[in-house]
Amino acid sequence: MKIKAKVKKGITEVKAMAKHPMLSYDEAKRKKTEANFITHMIATVGGATVFEMSSSQFLSANPYIKFSFNGGAKDEDITIKWVDLLGKSKTTTKKIK
């Protein structure tokens, strides 16, 4: 997962791209494989949740997520974790710039 986070005037802007094929049920049926897509994503800073979402099969492959929140400080860690339909997960941590 690629993460870019910058704080400006007390607001942290985050851009993240998760590498995932995001196979919908229809695509999986055509490819004769299991459907698999990200179902839940959460971002935390200093132990506090700053972003949380549930998703479905309708996001594109390698989804790009952009959000902002009040707070965050330069050199503080932001952690983003996602879980997919098959239970696999990925966690990535980066420093806020």
ZAMARGU-4260 file (C-alpha; in steps of 0.2 Angstrom, whole numbers, plus 5000, padded with zeros to 4 digits):
<rodrens>
0) 5000/5000/5000 | 5006/5017/4996 | 5003/5031/5008 | 5006/5050/5007 | 5001/5061/5022
5) 5005/5079/5025 | 4999/5091/5039 | 4995/5109/5034 | 4987/5121/5046 | 4982/5108/5058
10) 4973/5097/5045 | 4981/5081/5039 | 4978/5076/5021 | 4980/5058/5017 | 4981/5049/5000
15) 4982/5030/5000 | 4982/5017/4986 | 4979/4999/4991 | 4986/4986/4979 | 4972/4973/4977
20) 4963/4965/4962 | 4945/4969/4969 | 4937/4954/4960 | 4918/4957/4960 | 4906/4942/4960
25) 4903/4943/4941 | 4922/4945/4936 | 4926/4930/4948 | 4913/4920/4939 | 4920/4924/4922
30) 4938/4920/4928 | 4932/4904/4937 | 4939/4910/4953 | 4933/4916/4970 | 4926/4934/4972
35) 4938/4944/4983 | 4938/4963/4987 | 4942/4974/5001 | 4928/4975/5014 | 4935/4986/5028
40) 4948/4999/5030 | 4954/5008/5045 | 4967/5022/5048 | 4974/5026/5065 | 4986/5040/5072
45) 4992/5038/5089 | 4980/5024/5094 | 4965/5035/5088 | 4954/5030/5073 | 4954/5044/5060
50) 4946/5035/5046 | 4935/5020/5044 | 4926/5013/5029 | 4916/4998/5024 | 4917/4994/5005
55) 4909/4982/4992 | 4914/4974/4976 | 4910/4991/4967 | 4927/4999/4970 | 4940/4998/4956
60) 4956/4987/4956 | 4970/4996/4967 | 4958/5008/4975 | 4963/5026/4978 | 4957/5033/4995
65) 4959/5051/5000 | 4953/5059/5016 | 4958/5072/5029 | 4956/5074/5047 | 4960/5087/5061
70) 4976/5084/5070 | 4991/5074/5067 | 5008/5080/5068 | 5024/5080/5058 | 5034/5064/5060
75) 5019/5055/5069 | 5015/5038/5062 | 4999/5034/5052 | 4994/5016/5050 | 4981/5010/5038
80) 4975/4992/5038 | 4963/4984/5026 | 4954/4967/5027 | 4947/4958/5011 | 4933/4946/5009
85) 4944/4930/5011 | 4951/4937/5028 | 4968/4942/5021 | 4974/4959/5028 | 4988/4971/5025
90) 4994/4984/5037 | 5006/4999/5032 | 5013/5013/5043 | 5021/5029/5036 | 5027/5045/5044
95) 5016/5061/5042 | 5026/5074/5033
</rodrens>
